[in-house]
């Protein structure tokens, strides 16, 4: 958020953080609470390994802060975006969504996953795995 002053009035202007997707077509977005937990982060890296993804080798990894708005900027190719613990509104999407399901737009294929502790449920694990297979095979 930027602040501007005019005479004695303070204006606050919401700023969106733009994420640079130019390096890879696959983007991993995780909530800051996930990145702060070694157990949760380990779960994410195991998921990536299962679909043959490695950070900085064939995908970008972004930590999304809770009170910051982000904007996904489309490029020249279709981007695959895997989100964990992120709400669509946080990254500029105004969509009705279900967790662990592939969502297709003209620029993005997205999966909005849960926080890792939600994958203790076999149903959630199965939904995530089926969506990952659709997205990455």
N, CA, C and O atoms as CSV, one atom per row, in Angstrom:
chain,resi,resn,atom,element,x,y,z
A,1,UNK,N,N,0.849,-1.160,0.000
A,1,UNK,CA,C,0.000,0.000,0.000
A,1,UNK,C,C,0.904,1.235,0.000
A,1,UNK,O,O,1.861,1.322,0.770
A,2,UNK,N,N,0.586,2.170,-0.863
A,2,UNK,CA,C,1.348,3.403,-0.908
A,2,UNK,C,C,0.522,4.523,-0.301
A,2,UNK,O,O,-0.705,4.541,-0.398
A,3,UNK,N,N,1.227,5.458,0.329
A,3,UNK,CA,C,0.551,6.590,0.944
A,3,UNK,C,C,0.974,7.870,0.231
A,3,UNK,O,O,2.151,8.089,-0.055
A,4,UNK,N,N,-0.028,8.708,-0.048
A,4,UNK,CA,C,0.229,9.998,-0.669
A,4,UNK,C,C,-0.401,11.057,0.210
A,4,UNK,O,O,-1.449,10.839,0.819
A,5,UNK,N,N,0.245,12.195,0.267
A,5,UNK,CA,C,-0.256,13.279,1.095
A,5,UNK,C,C,-0.564,14.485,0.222
A,5,UNK,O,O,0.223,14.849,-0.652
A,6,UNK,N,N,-1.692,15.088,0.459
A,6,UNK,CA,C,-2.084,16.305,-0.222
A,6,UNK,C,C,-2.637,17.230,0.850
A,6,UNK,O,O,-3.688,16.971,1.436
A,7,UNK,N,N,-1.920,18.297,1.091
A,7,UNK,CA,C,-2.230,19.205,2.195
A,7,UNK,C,C,-2.255,18.389,3.487
A,7,UNK,O,O,-1.234,17.806,3.848
A,8,UNK,N,N,-3.359,18.328,4.178
A,8,UNK,CA,C,-3.426,17.585,5.433
A,8,UNK,C,C,-4.181,16.263,5.301
A,8,UNK,O,O,-4.578,15.668,6.303
A,9,UNK,N,N,-4.377,15.808,4.071
A,9,UNK,CA,C,-5.133,14.585,3.838
A,9,UNK,C,C,-4.179,13.489,3.380
A,9,UNK,O,O,-3.320,13.698,2.523
A,10,UNK,N,N,-4.354,12.333,3.969
A,10,UNK,CA,C,-3.530,11.178,3.591
A,10,UNK,C,C,-4.381,10.234,2.745
A,10,UNK,O,O,-5.494,9.877,3.131
A,11,UNK,N,N,-3.846,9.832,1.583
A,11,UNK,CA,C,-4.536,8.882,0.718
A,11,UNK,C,C,-3.752,7.579,0.730
A,11,UNK,O,O,-2.525,7.575,0.622
A,12,UNK,N,N,-4.473,6.479,0.862
A,12,UNK,CA,C,-3.841,5.173,0.770
A,12,UNK,C,C,-4.319,4.501,-0.504
A,12,UNK,O,O,-5.522,4.376,-0.734
A,13,UNK,N,N,-3.395,4.075,-1.317
A,13,UNK,CA,C,-3.729,3.445,-2.588
A,13,UNK,C,C,-3.248,2.006,-2.544
A,13,UNK,O,O,-2.064,1.734,-2.345
A,14,UNK,N,N,-4.189,1.091,-2.733
A,14,UNK,CA,C,-3.849,-0.323,-2.752
A,14,UNK,C,C,-2.979,-0.614,-3.971
A,14,UNK,O,O,-3.289,-0.182,-5.081
A,15,UNK,N,N,-1.926,-1.325,-3.764
A,15,UNK,CA,C,-1.041,-1.727,-4.849
A,15,UNK,C,C,-1.100,-3.238,-4.973
A,15,UNK,O,O,-1.172,-3.952,-3.973
A,16,UNK,N,N,-1.071,-3.715,-6.192
A,16,UNK,CA,C,-0.982,-5.148,-6.424
A,16,UNK,C,C,0.459,-5.487,-6.743
A,16,UNK,O,O,1.139,-4.755,-7.462
A,17,UNK,N,N,0.912,-6.590,-6.208
A,17,UNK,CA,C,2.241,-7.075,-6.520
A,17,UNK,C,C,2.104,-7.958,-7.756
A,17,UNK,O,O,1.333,-8.918,-7.756
A,18,UNK,N,N,2.845,-7.637,-8.796
A,18,UNK,CA,C,2.808,-8.447,-10.014
A,18,UNK,C,C,3.846,-9.548,-9.901
A,18,UNK,O,O,4.991,-9.310,-9.518
A,19,UNK,N,N,3.424,-10.758,-10.241
A,19,UNK,CA,C,4.327,-11.897,-10.195
A,19,UNK,C,C,4.896,-12.131,-11.592
A,19,UNK,O,O,4.158,-12.160,-12.577
A,20,UNK,N,N,6.200,-12.296,-11.663
A,20,UNK,CA,C,6.898,-12.484,-12.935
A,20,UNK,C,C,6.908,-13.962,-13.309
A,20,UNK,O,O,7.552,-14.774,-12.645
A,21,UNK,N,N,6.201,-14.297,-14.362
A,21,UNK,CA,C,6.096,-15.679,-14.791
A,21,UNK,C,C,6.940,-15.971,-16.033
A,21,UNK,O,O,6.708,-16.980,-16.700
A,22,UNK,N,N,7.897,-15.132,-16.355
A,22,UNK,CA,C,8.618,-15.291,-17.608
A,22,UNK,C,C,9.598,-16.450,-17.626
A,22,UNK,O,O,9.927,-16.950,-18.702
A,23,UNK,N,N,10.073,-16.892,-16.476
A,23,UNK,CA,C,11.109,-17.919,-16.457
A,23,UNK,C,C,10.566,-19.320,-16.747
A,23,UNK,O,O,11.169,-20.069,-17.515
A,24,UNK,N,N,9.425,-19.681,-16.135
A,24,UNK,CA,C,8.844,-21.015,-16.308
A,24,UNK,C,C,7.344,-20.904,-16.551
A,24,UNK,O,O,6.723,-19.903,-16.193
A,25,UNK,N,N,6.762,-21.940,-17.164
A,25,UNK,CA,C,5.320,-21.973,-17.395
A,25,UNK,C,C,4.545,-22.479,-16.185
A,25,UNK,O,O,3.324,-22.337,-16.133
A,26,UNK,N,N,5.235,-23.065,-15.216
A,26,UNK,CA,C,4.574,-23.608,-14.036
A,26,UNK,C,C,4.920,-22.757,-12.815
A,26,UNK,O,O,6.084,-22.463,-12.545
A,27,UNK,N,N,3.871,-22.370,-12.087
A,27,UNK,CA,C,4.024,-21.490,-10.928
A,27,UNK,C,C,3.443,-22.161,-9.692
A,27,UNK,O,O,2.351,-22.728,-9.740
A,28,UNK,N,N,4.169,-22.094,-8.597
A,28,UNK,CA,C,3.701,-22.629,-7.328
A,28,UNK,C,C,3.519,-21.446,-6.382
A,28,UNK,O,O,4.467,-20.706,-6.118
A,29,UNK,N,N,2.298,-21.269,-5.874
A,29,UNK,CA,C,2.004,-20.171,-4.961
A,29,UNK,C,C,1.570,-20.763,-3.627
A,29,UNK,O,O,0.606,-21.526,-3.566
A,30,UNK,N,N,2.278,-20.413,-2.566
A,30,UNK,CA,C,1.941,-20.948,-1.242
A,30,UNK,C,C,1.717,-19.810,-0.251
A,30,UNK,O,O,2.386,-18.777,-0.301
A,31,UNK,N,N,0.780,-20.019,0.631
A,31,UNK,CA,C,0.498,-19.059,1.695
A,31,UNK,C,C,1.723,-18.958,2.599
A,31,UNK,O,O,2.430,-19.946,2.797
A,32,UNK,N,N,1.972,-17.795,3.138
A,32,UNK,CA,C,3.149,-17.574,3.979
A,32,UNK,C,C,3.199,-18.504,5.194
A,32,UNK,O,O,4.286,-18.849,5.656
A,33,UNK,N,N,2.045,-18.913,5.714
A,33,UNK,CA,C,2.031,-19.835,6.862
A,33,UNK,C,C,2.579,-21.208,6.471
A,33,UNK,O,O,3.200,-21.889,7.287
A,34,UNK,N,N,2.350,-21.606,5.235
A,34,UNK,CA,C,2.874,-22.887,4.750
A,34,UNK,C,C,4.385,-22.815,4.642
A,34,UNK,O,O,5.088,-23.735,5.061
A,35,UNK,N,N,4.882,-21.732,4.086
A,35,UNK,CA,C,6.324,-21.582,3.906
A,35,UNK,C,C,7.056,-21.506,5.243
A,35,UNK,O,O,8.227,-21.874,5.330
A,36,UNK,N,N,6.377,-21.034,6.277
A,36,UNK,CA,C,7.003,-20.892,7.597
A,36,UNK,C,C,7.074,-22.216,8.368
A,36,UNK,O,O,7.772,-22.312,9.378
A,37,UNK,N,N,6.366,-23.211,7.900
A,37,UNK,CA,C,6.338,-24.507,8.590
A,37,UNK,C,C,7.136,-25.532,7.792
A,37,UNK,O,O,6.828,-25.794,6.629
A,38,UNK,N,N,8.151,-26.108,8.410
A,38,UNK,CA,C,8.970,-27.115,7.720
A,38,UNK,C,C,8.148,-28.323,7.316
A,38,UNK,O,O,8.357,-28.878,6.238
A,39,UNK,N,N,7.214,-28.741,8.163
A,39,UNK,CA,C,6.355,-29.891,7.852
A,39,UNK,C,C,5.483,-29.596,6.632
A,39,UNK,O,O,5.378,-30.419,5.722
A,40,UNK,N,N,4.860,-28.418,6.618
A,40,UNK,CA,C,3.998,-28.035,5.495
A,40,UNK,C,C,4.799,-27.864,4.212
A,40,UNK,O,O,4.378,-28.289,3.135
A,41,UNK,N,N,5.959,-27.234,4.350
A,41,UNK,CA,C,6.807,-27.023,3.177
A,41,UNK,C,C,7.290,-28.358,2.616
A,41,UNK,O,O,7.375,-28.528,1.400
A,42,UNK,N,N,7.600,-29.286,3.485
A,42,UNK,CA,C,8.015,-30.621,3.066
A,42,UNK,C,C,6.897,-31.309,2.287
A,42,UNK,O,O,7.157,-31.968,1.280
A,43,UNK,N,N,5.659,-31.158,2.745
A,43,UNK,CA,C,4.515,-31.718,2.030
A,43,UNK,C,C,4.447,-31.136,0.611
A,43,UNK,O,O,4.276,-31.874,-0.360
A,44,UNK,N,N,4.581,-29.818,0.501
A,44,UNK,CA,C,4.515,-29.160,-0.813
A,44,UNK,C,C,5.613,-29.700,-1.735
A,44,UNK,O,O,5.348,-30.017,-2.895
A,45,UNK,N,N,6.835,-29.803,-1.227
A,45,UNK,CA,C,7.933,-30.290,-2.060
A,45,UNK,C,C,7.742,-31.756,-2.453
A,45,UNK,O,O,8.169,-32.162,-3.534
A,46,UNK,N,N,7.112,-32.548,-1.597
A,46,UNK,CA,C,6.792,-33.932,-1.962
A,46,UNK,C,C,5.741,-33.985,-3.071
A,46,UNK,O,O,5.823,-34.830,-3.963
A,47,UNK,N,N,4.759,-33.089,-3.018
A,47,UNK,CA,C,3.754,-32.994,-4.081
A,47,UNK,C,C,4.439,-32.617,-5.395
A,47,UNK,O,O,4.166,-33.210,-6.438
A,48,UNK,N,N,5.320,-31.637,-5.335
A,48,UNK,CA,C,6.030,-31.212,-6.549
A,48,UNK,C,C,6.864,-32.357,-7.116
A,48,UNK,O,O,6.879,-32.585,-8.325
A,49,UNK,N,N,7.539,-33.057,-6.256
A,49,UNK,CA,C,8.371,-34.185,-6.682
A,49,UNK,C,C,7.522,-35.258,-7.372
A,49,UNK,O,O,7.963,-35.863,-8.349
A,50,UNK,N,N,6.313,-35.492,-6.871
A,50,UNK,CA,C,5.415,-36.501,-7.436
A,50,UNK,C,C,5.018,-36.179,-8.875
A,50,UNK,O,O,4.738,-37.085,-9.660
A,51,UNK,N,N,4.991,-34.888,-9.223
A,51,UNK,CA,C,4.652,-34.494,-10.598
A,51,UNK,C,C,5.887,-33.997,-11.357
A,51,UNK,O,O,5.785,-33.284,-12.356
A,52,UNK,N,N,7.060,-34.401,-10.845
A,52,UNK,CA,C,8.349,-34.133,-11.493
A,52,UNK,C,C,8.644,-32.636,-11.656
A,52,UNK,O,O,9.123,-32.192,-12.699
A,53,UNK,N,N,8.348,-31.873,-10.601
A,53,UNK,CA,C,8.665,-30.450,-10.579
A,53,UNK,C,C,9.731,-30.181,-9.530
A,53,UNK,O,O,9.717,-30.758,-8.443
A,54,UNK,N,N,10.665,-29.286,-9.879
A,54,UNK,CA,C,11.691,-28.841,-8.945
A,54,UNK,C,C,11.795,-27.329,-9.036
A,54,UNK,O,O,11.933,-26.763,-10.120
A,55,UNK,N,N,11.724,-26.685,-7.875
A,55,UNK,CA,C,11.818,-25.228,-7.815
A,55,UNK,C,C,13.142,-24.781,-8.432
A,55,UNK,O,O,14.198,-25.356,-8.168
A,56,UNK,N,N,13.055,-23.753,-9.250
A,56,UNK,CA,C,14.181,-23.141,-9.960
A,56,UNK,C,C,14.769,-24.019,-11.063
A,56,UNK,O,O,15.713,-23.608,-11.738
A,57,UNK,N,N,14.231,-25.207,-11.255
A,57,UNK,CA,C,14.657,-26.035,-12.377
A,57,UNK,C,C,13.578,-26.032,-13.455
A,57,UNK,O,O,13.883,-25.898,-14.640
A,58,UNK,N,N,12.307,-26.180,-13.043
A,58,UNK,CA,C,11.229,-26.143,-14.026
A,58,UNK,C,C,9.943,-25.487,-13.494
A,58,UNK,O,O,8.883,-25.608,-14.108
A,59,UNK,N,N,10.044,-24.789,-12.346
A,59,UNK,CA,C,8.891,-24.040,-11.834
A,59,UNK,C,C,9.362,-22.915,-10.906
A,59,UNK,O,O,10.441,-22.976,-10.316
A,60,UNK,N,N,8.519,-21.897,-10.801
A,60,UNK,CA,C,8.751,-20.805,-9.853
A,60,UNK,C,C,7.989,-21.099,-8.576
A,60,UNK,O,O,6.948,-21.755,-8.602
A,61,UNK,N,N,8.509,-20.613,-7.456
A,61,UNK,CA,C,7.894,-20.798,-6.138
A,61,UNK,C,C,7.736,-19.423,-5.516
A,61,UNK,O,O,8.718,-18.710,-5.307
A,62,UNK,N,N,6.480,-19.048,-5.218
A,62,UNK,CA,C,6.204,-17.750,-4.628
A,62,UNK,C,C,5.510,-17.920,-3.288
A,62,UNK,O,O,4.608,-18.745,-3.145
A,63,UNK,N,N,5.933,-17.140,-2.314
A,63,UNK,CA,C,5.277,-17.100,-1.014
A,63,UNK,C,C,4.306,-15.917,-1.047
A,63,UNK,O,O,4.709,-14.775,-1.269
A,64,UNK,N,N,3.025,-16.207,-0.824
A,64,UNK,CA,C,1.984,-15.196,-0.896
A,64,UNK,C,C,1.643,-14.743,0.525
A,64,UNK,O,O,1.224,-15.540,1.364
A,65,UNK,N,N,1.829,-13.474,0.769
A,65,UNK,CA,C,1.553,-12.909,2.090
A,65,UNK,C,C,0.049,-12.666,2.231
A,65,UNK,O,O,-0.633,-12.303,1.273
A,66,UNK,N,N,-0.439,-12.874,3.432
A,66,UNK,CA,C,-1.877,-12.861,3.688
A,66,UNK,C,C,-2.560,-11.539,3.362
A,66,UNK,O,O,-3.651,-11.552,2.792
A,67,UNK,N,N,-1.974,-10.422,3.696
A,67,UNK,CA,C,-2.640,-9.124,3.529
A,67,UNK,C,C,-2.124,-8.322,2.341
A,67,UNK,O,O,-2.181,-7.092,2.346
A,68,UNK,N,N,-1.628,-9.009,1.337
A,68,UNK,CA,C,-1.116,-8.346,0.140
A,68,UNK,C,C,-1.904,-8.860,-1.056
A,68,UNK,O,O,-2.165,-10.058,-1.163
A,69,UNK,N,N,-2.284,-7.955,-1.955
A,69,UNK,CA,C,-2.965,-8.354,-3.188
A,69,UNK,C,C,-1.930,-8.585,-4.275
A,69,UNK,O,O,-0.970,-7.826,-4.413
A,70,UNK,N,N,-2.139,-9.639,-5.039
A,70,UNK,CA,C,-1.223,-9.996,-6.115
A,70,UNK,C,C,-1.981,-10.008,-7.429
A,70,UNK,O,O,-3.201,-10.166,-7.465
A,71,UNK,N,N,-1.236,-9.840,-8.496
A,71,UNK,CA,C,-1.840,-9.864,-9.830
A,71,UNK,C,C,-1.033,-10.824,-10.688
A,71,UNK,O,O,0.188,-10.712,-10.793
A,72,UNK,N,N,-1.735,-11.766,-11.298
A,72,UNK,CA,C,-1.092,-12.676,-12.236
A,72,UNK,C,C,-1.195,-12.052,-13.612
A,72,UNK,O,O,-2.292,-11.789,-14.105
A,73,UNK,N,N,-0.065,-11.820,-14.223
A,73,UNK,CA,C,-0.034,-11.193,-15.531
A,73,UNK,C,C,0.141,-12.265,-16.596
A,73,UNK,O,O,1.151,-12.969,-16.607
A,74,UNK,N,N,-0.835,-12.397,-17.493
A,74,UNK,CA,C,-0.701,-13.420,-18.527
A,74,UNK,C,C,0.426,-13.085,-19.487
A,74,UNK,O,O,0.734,-11.918,-19.728
A,75,UNK,N,N,1.021,-14.107,-20.016
A,75,UNK,CA,C,2.107,-13.930,-20.977
A,75,UNK,C,C,1.725,-14.538,-22.309
A,75,UNK,O,O,0.560,-14.526,-22.708
A,76,UNK,N,N,2.721,-15.068,-22.985
A,76,UNK,CA,C,2.493,-15.608,-24.315
A,76,UNK,C,C,2.068,-17.066,-24.297
A,76,UNK,O,O,1.597,-17.578,-25.312
A,77,UNK,N,N,2.223,-17.746,-23.166
A,77,UNK,CA,C,1.849,-19.153,-23.117
A,77,UNK,C,C,0.825,-19.388,-22.017
A,77,UNK,O,O,0.542,-18.500,-21.213
A,78,UNK,N,N,0.281,-20.584,-21.996
A,78,UNK,CA,C,-0.664,-20.967,-20.959
A,78,UNK,C,C,0.127,-21.340,-19.715
A,78,UNK,O,O,1.016,-22.190,-19.773
A,79,UNK,N,N,-0.190,-20.715,-18.602
A,79,UNK,CA,C,0.526,-20.984,-17.357
A,79,UNK,C,C,-0.238,-21.970,-16.490
A,79,UNK,O,O,-1.462,-21.906,-16.384
A,80,UNK,N,N,0.500,-22.877,-15.875
A,80,UNK,CA,C,-0.046,-23.804,-14.895
A,80,UNK,C,C,0.282,-23.224,-13.526
A,80,UNK,O,O,1.443,-22.954,-13.218
A,81,UNK,N,N,-0.749,-23.034,-12.709
A,81,UNK,CA,C,-0.573,-22.399,-11.413
A,81,UNK,C,C,-1.155,-23.316,-10.340
A,81,UNK,O,O,-2.342,-23.641,-10.354
A,82,UNK,N,N,-0.299,-23.721,-9.420
A,82,UNK,CA,C,-0.699,-24.583,-8.315
A,82,UNK,C,C,-0.616,-23.761,-7.038
A,82,UNK,O,O,0.465,-23.323,-6.644
A,83,UNK,N,N,-1.766,-23.550,-6.387
A,83,UNK,CA,C,-1.850,-22.709,-5.196
A,83,UNK,C,C,-2.169,-23.561,-3.974
A,83,UNK,O,O,-2.995,-24.471,-4.041
A,84,UNK,N,N,-1.517,-23.264,-2.872
A,84,UNK,CA,C,-1.814,-23.940,-1.620
A,84,UNK,C,C,-2.106,-22.895,-0.559
A,84,UNK,O,O,-1.267,-22.042,-0.269
A,85,UNK,N,N,-3.324,-22.966,0.032
A,85,UNK,CA,C,-3.713,-22.045,1.091
A,85,UNK,C,C,-4.039,-20.645,0.593
A,85,UNK,O,O,-4.103,-19.703,1.383
A,86,UNK,N,N,-4.244,-20.502,-0.708
A,86,UNK,CA,C,-4.483,-19.196,-1.329
A,86,UNK,C,C,-5.944,-19.101,-1.771
A,86,UNK,O,O,-6.499,-20.064,-2.301
A,87,UNK,N,N,-6.556,-17.956,-1.553
A,87,UNK,CA,C,-7.895,-17.690,-2.071
A,87,UNK,C,C,-7.758,-17.015,-3.436
A,87,UNK,O,O,-6.820,-16.244,-3.639
A,88,UNK,N,N,-8.663,-17.282,-4.370
A,88,UNK,CA,C,-8.570,-16.668,-5.705
A,88,UNK,C,C,-8.482,-15.143,-5.673
A,88,UNK,O,O,-7.769,-14.541,-6.475
A,89,UNK,N,N,-9.205,-14.526,-4.748
A,89,UNK,CA,C,-9.215,-13.060,-4.677
A,89,UNK,C,C,-7.829,-12.497,-4.386
A,89,UNK,O,O,-7.508,-11.385,-4.806
A,90,UNK,N,N,-7.003,-13.263,-3.666
A,90,UNK,CA,C,-5.657,-12.807,-3.318
A,90,UNK,C,C,-4.775,-12.627,-4.549
A,90,UNK,O,O,-3.809,-11.863,-4.525
A,91,UNK,N,N,-5.114,-13.337,-5.622
A,91,UNK,CA,C,-4.278,-13.244,-6.824
A,91,UNK,C,C,-5.058,-12.666,-8.007
A,91,UNK,O,O,-4.708,-12.887,-9.166
A,92,UNK,N,N,-6.117,-11.925,-7.692
A,92,UNK,CA,C,-6.822,-11.163,-8.715
A,92,UNK,C,C,-7.942,-11.878,-9.445
A,92,UNK,O,O,-8.419,-11.374,-10.461
A,93,UNK,N,N,-8.385,-13.045,-8.961
A,93,UNK,CA,C,-9.467,-13.769,-9.619
A,93,UNK,C,C,-10.757,-13.601,-8.835
A,93,UNK,O,O,-10.780,-13.775,-7.616
A,94,UNK,N,N,-11.811,-13.269,-9.527
A,94,UNK,CA,C,-13.140,-13.182,-8.913
A,94,UNK,C,C,-13.946,-14.363,-9.441
A,94,UNK,O,O,-14.821,-14.204,-10.293
A,95,UNK,N,N,-13.642,-15.537,-8.928
A,95,UNK,CA,C,-14.285,-16.752,-9.417
A,95,UNK,C,C,-14.811,-17.579,-8.256
A,95,UNK,O,O,-14.283,-17.542,-7.144
A,96,UNK,N,N,-15.851,-18.314,-8.544
A,96,UNK,CA,C,-16.362,-19.292,-7.601
A,96,UNK,C,C,-15.550,-20.552,-7.847
A,96,UNK,O,O,-15.421,-20.985,-8.992
A,97,UNK,N,N,-15.015,-21.133,-6.825
A,97,UNK,CA,C,-14.120,-22.272,-7.043
A,97,UNK,C,C,-14.328,-23.358,-6.008
A,97,UNK,O,O,-14.885,-23.141,-4.932
A,98,UNK,N,N,-13.862,-24.523,-6.377
A,98,UNK,CA,C,-13.796,-25.632,-5.440
A,98,UNK,C,C,-12.334,-25.979,-5.274
A,98,UNK,O,O,-11.544,-25.849,-6.209
A,99,UNK,N,N,-11.982,-26.415,-4.101
A,99,UNK,CA,C,-10.594,-26.790,-3.825
A,99,UNK,C,C,-10.229,-28.064,-4.575
A,99,UNK,O,O,-11.067,-28.940,-4.788
A,100,UNK,N,N,-8.972,-28.146,-4.966
A,100,UNK,CA,C,-8.384,-29.345,-5.559
A,100,UNK,C,C,-8.971,-29.731,-6.914
A,100,UNK,O,O,-8.910,-30.898,-7.302
A,101,UNK,N,N,-9.531,-28.781,-7.627
A,101,UNK,CA,C,-10.106,-29.010,-8.950
A,101,UNK,C,C,-9.401,-28.083,-9.944
A,101,UNK,O,O,-9.113,-26.931,-9.619
A,102,UNK,N,N,-9.124,-28.579,-11.153
A,102,UNK,CA,C,-8.491,-27.736,-12.174
A,102,UNK,C,C,-9.502,-26.718,-12.677
A,102,UNK,O,O,-10.626,-27.060,-13.044
A,103,UNK,N,N,-9.077,-25.463,-12.685
A,103,UNK,CA,C,-9.873,-24.366,-13.219
A,103,UNK,C,C,-9.144,-23.847,-14.455
A,103,UNK,O,O,-7.955,-23.533,-14.393
A,104,UNK,N,N,-9.847,-23.759,-15.561
A,104,UNK,CA,C,-9.235,-23.354,-16.827
A,104,UNK,C,C,-9.725,-21.972,-17.229
A,104,UNK,O,O,-10.931,-21.730,-17.275
A,105,UNK,N,N,-8.792,-21.054,-17.522
A,105,UNK,CA,C,-9.127,-19.771,-18.141
A,105,UNK,C,C,-8.354,-19.716,-19.456
A,105,UNK,O,O,-7.646,-20.664,-19.795
A,106,UNK,N,N,-8.479,-18.637,-20.185
A,106,UNK,CA,C,-7.758,-18.556,-21.455
A,106,UNK,C,C,-6.244,-18.427,-21.257
A,106,UNK,O,O,-5.479,-18.783,-22.153
A,107,UNK,N,N,-5.801,-17.927,-20.102
A,107,UNK,CA,C,-4.366,-17.750,-19.850
A,107,UNK,C,C,-3.784,-18.708,-18.817
A,107,UNK,O,O,-2.573,-18.928,-18.784
A,108,UNK,N,N,-4.643,-19.277,-17.974
A,108,UNK,CA,C,-4.151,-20.061,-16.839
A,108,UNK,C,C,-4.925,-21.365,-16.661
A,108,UNK,O,O,-6.123,-21.447,-16.931
A,109,UNK,N,N,-4.203,-22.368,-16.202
A,109,UNK,CA,C,-4.812,-23.580,-15.641
A,109,UNK,C,C,-4.413,-23.560,-14.178
A,109,UNK,O,O,-3.225,-23.568,-13.856
A,110,UNK,N,N,-5.397,-23.533,-13.292
A,110,UNK,CA,C,-5.116,-23.358,-11.865
A,110,UNK,C,C,-5.709,-24.479,-11.030
A,110,UNK,O,O,-6.744,-25.054,-11.365
A,111,UNK,N,N,-5.027,-24.772,-9.939
A,111,UNK,CA,C,-5.577,-25.614,-8.884
A,111,UNK,C,C,-5.422,-24.829,-7.590
A,111,UNK,O,O,-4.321,-24.403,-7.239
A,112,UNK,N,N,-6.532,-24.640,-6.882
A,112,UNK,CA,C,-6.487,-24.018,-5.568
A,112,UNK,C,C,-6.543,-25.134,-4.536
A,112,UNK,O,O,-7.603,-25.695,-4.259
A,113,UNK,N,N,-5.388,-25.442,-3.978
A,113,UNK,CA,C,-5.297,-26.505,-2.986
A,113,UNK,C,C,-5.519,-25.981,-1.578
A,113,UNK,O,O,-5.631,-24.779,-1.340
A,114,UNK,N,N,-5.576,-26.918,-0.671
A,114,UNK,CA,C,-5.800,-26.638,0.741
A,114,UNK,C,C,-4.478,-26.320,1.442
A,114,UNK,O,O,-3.408,-26.358,0.835
A,115,UNK,N,N,-4.581,-26.009,2.730
A,115,UNK,CA,C,-3.409,-26.018,3.590
A,115,UNK,C,C,-3.028,-27.493,3.767
A,115,UNK,O,O,-3.917,-28.344,3.808
A,116,UNK,N,N,-1.746,-27.815,3.872
A,116,UNK,CA,C,-1.311,-29.216,3.939
A,116,UNK,C,C,-2.007,-30.075,4.985
A,116,UNK,O,O,-2.237,-31.259,4.740
A,117,UNK,N,N,-2.350,-29.521,6.139
A,117,UNK,CA,C,-2.994,-30.335,7.172
A,117,UNK,C,C,-4.360,-30.862,6.735
A,117,UNK,O,O,-4.863,-31.821,7.321
A,118,UNK,N,N,-4.967,-30.251,5.715
A,118,UNK,CA,C,-6.262,-30.714,5.207
A,118,UNK,C,C,-6.134,-32.001,4.393
A,118,UNK,O,O,-7.141,-32.639,4.085
A,119,UNK,N,N,-4.916,-32.385,4.045
A,119,UNK,CA,C,-4.714,-33.582,3.223
A,119,UNK,C,C,-4.580,-34.849,4.064
A,119,UNK,O,O,-4.131,-35.881,3.566
A,120,UNK,N,N,-4.962,-34.774,5.316
A,120,UNK,CA,C,-5.062,-35.990,6.124
A,120,UNK,C,C,-6.264,-36.796,5.669
A,120,UNK,O,O,-6.325,-38.009,5.871
A,121,UNK,N,N,-7.217,-36.115,5.054
A,121,UNK,CA,C,-8.408,-36.761,4.507
A,121,UNK,C,C,-8.048,-37.441,3.177
A,121,UNK,O,O,-7.481,-36.814,2.282
A,122,UNK,N,N,-8.384,-38.720,3.065
A,122,UNK,CA,C,-8.115,-39.465,1.830
A,122,UNK,C,C,-8.848,-38.856,0.638
A,122,UNK,O,O,-8.329,-38.852,-0.479
A,123,UNK,N,N,-10.047,-38.344,0.876
A,123,UNK,CA,C,-10.821,-37.734,-0.207
A,123,UNK,C,C,-10.095,-36.510,-0.771
A,123,UNK,O,O,-10.015,-36.345,-1.988
A,124,UNK,N,N,-9.569,-35.656,0.102
A,124,UNK,CA,C,-8.825,-34.482,-0.356
A,124,UNK,C,C,-7.560,-34.880,-1.106
A,124,UNK,O,O,-7.227,-34.287,-2.132
A,125,UNK,N,N,-6.857,-35.886,-0.591
A,125,UNK,CA,C,-5.652,-36.371,-1.272
A,125,UNK,C,C,-5.984,-36.874,-2.665
A,125,UNK,O,O,-5.284,-36.565,-3.630
A,126,UNK,N,N,-7.051,-37.648,-2.764
A,126,UNK,CA,C,-7.448,-38.217,-4.049
A,126,UNK,C,C,-7.831,-37.111,-5.041
A,126,UNK,O,O,-7.413,-37.143,-6.199
A,127,UNK,N,N,-8.622,-36.138,-4.588
A,127,UNK,CA,C,-9.008,-35.017,-5.459
A,127,UNK,C,C,-7.784,-34.259,-5.956
A,127,UNK,O,O,-7.684,-33.936,-7.140
A,128,UNK,N,N,-6.852,-33.978,-5.047
A,128,UNK,CA,C,-5.640,-33.264,-5.441
A,128,UNK,C,C,-4.854,-34.074,-6.456
A,128,UNK,O,O,-4.431,-33.540,-7.480
A,129,UNK,N,N,-4.657,-35.347,-6.186
A,129,UNK,CA,C,-3.857,-36.181,-7.077
A,129,UNK,C,C,-4.483,-36.282,-8.466
A,129,UNK,O,O,-3.770,-36.198,-9.466
A,130,UNK,N,N,-5.801,-36.460,-8.546
A,130,UNK,CA,C,-6.476,-36.536,-9.847
A,130,UNK,C,C,-6.316,-35.225,-10.621
A,130,UNK,O,O,-6.103,-35.236,-11.833
A,131,UNK,N,N,-6.418,-34.111,-9.920
A,131,UNK,CA,C,-6.256,-32.802,-10.581
A,131,UNK,C,C,-4.807,-32.587,-11.022
A,131,UNK,O,O,-4.560,-32.045,-12.100
A,132,UNK,N,N,-3.859,-33.005,-10.199
A,132,UNK,CA,C,-2.445,-32.884,-10.584
A,132,UNK,C,C,-2.152,-33.702,-11.832
A,132,UNK,O,O,-1.414,-33.254,-12.710
A,133,UNK,N,N,-2.729,-34.904,-11.919
A,133,UNK,CA,C,-2.516,-35.738,-13.108
A,133,UNK,C,C,-3.076,-35.048,-14.343
A,133,UNK,O,O,-2.454,-35.078,-15.405
A,134,UNK,N,N,-4.251,-34.424,-14.215
A,134,UNK,CA,C,-4.843,-33.686,-15.347
A,134,UNK,C,C,-3.951,-32.518,-15.768
A,134,UNK,O,O,-3.746,-32.275,-16.957
A,135,UNK,N,N,-3.434,-31.812,-14.790
A,135,UNK,CA,C,-2.671,-30.595,-15.068
A,135,UNK,C,C,-1.271,-30.888,-15.612
A,135,UNK,O,O,-0.770,-30.149,-16.459
A,136,UNK,N,N,-0.644,-31.949,-15.136
A,136,UNK,CA,C,0.770,-32.174,-15.470
A,136,UNK,C,C,1.053,-33.388,-16.341
A,136,UNK,O,O,2.215,-33.758,-16.506
A,137,UNK,N,N,0.024,-34.020,-16.904
A,137,UNK,CA,C,0.306,-35.119,-17.837
A,137,UNK,C,C,-0.359,-34.889,-19.161
A,137,UNK,O,O,-0.231,-35.711,-20.068
